[in-house]
């Protein structure tokens, strides 16, 4: 797991990417995949 400061930063970014009114669905999905892979999680 990530240390608490990095975990909180990741969670803030993830929520901002997930709950947005700016990006289209495809771009949002690609961000989800990229963030999951950046912390070695398989989507």
C-alpha positions as a Markdown table, in Angstrom:
| # | Residue | x | y | z |
|---|---|---|---|---|
| 1 | Unk | 0.0 | 0.0 | 0.0 |
| 2 | Unk | 0.9 | 3.6 | -0.4 |
| 3 | Unk | 2.0 | 5.8 | 2.5 |
| 4 | Unk | -0.9 | 7.9 | 3.8 |
| 5 | Unk | 0.1 | 11.2 | 2.1 |
| 6 | Unk | 0.4 | 9.5 | -1.4 |
| 7 | Unk | -2.8 | 7.5 | -0.8 |
| 8 | Unk | -4.7 | 10.7 | 0.0 |
| 9 | Unk | -3.3 | 12.4 | -3.1 |
| 10 | Unk | -4.2 | 9.5 | -5.3 |
| 11 | Unk | -7.7 | 9.3 | -3.9 |
| 12 | Unk | -8.3 | 13.0 | -4.5 |
| 13 | Unk | -7.1 | 12.6 | -8.1 |
| 14 | Unk | -9.2 | 9.5 | -8.7 |
| 15 | Unk | -12.3 | 11.2 | -7.4 |
| 16 | Unk | -11.7 | 14.3 | -9.5 |
| 17 | Unk | -11.2 | 12.1 | -12.6 |
| 18 | Unk | -14.2 | 9.9 | -11.8 |
| 19 | Unk | -16.8 | 12.6 | -10.9 |
| 20 | Unk | -16.3 | 15.2 | -13.6 |
| 21 | Unk | -18.5 | 17.1 | -16.0 |
| 22 | Unk | -15.7 | 18.0 | -18.4 |
| 23 | Unk | -14.2 | 14.8 | -19.8 |
| 24 | Unk | -16.0 | 12.4 | -22.1 |
| 25 | Unk | -16.6 | 8.8 | -21.0 |
| 26 | Unk | -13.8 | 7.3 | -23.0 |
| 27 | Unk | -11.2 | 9.8 | -21.6 |
| 28 | Unk | -12.5 | 9.1 | -18.1 |
| 29 | Unk | -12.1 | 5.4 | -18.6 |
| 30 | Unk | -8.5 | 5.8 | -19.9 |
| 31 | Unk | -7.7 | 7.9 | -16.8 |
| 32 | Unk | -9.0 | 5.2 | -14.6 |
| 33 | Unk | -6.9 | 2.5 | -16.3 |
| 34 | Unk | -3.8 | 4.7 | -16.1 |
| 35 | Unk | -4.2 | 5.5 | -12.4 |
| 36 | Unk | -4.8 | 1.9 | -11.6 |
| 37 | Unk | -1.7 | 0.8 | -13.5 |
| 38 | Unk | 0.4 | 3.6 | -12.0 |
| 39 | Unk | 0.1 | 1.9 | -8.5 |
| 40 | Unk | 0.5 | -1.6 | -9.9 |
| 41 | Unk | -3.2 | -2.5 | -9.7 |
| 42 | Unk | -4.9 | -4.5 | -12.4 |
| 43 | Unk | -8.2 | -2.9 | -13.4 |
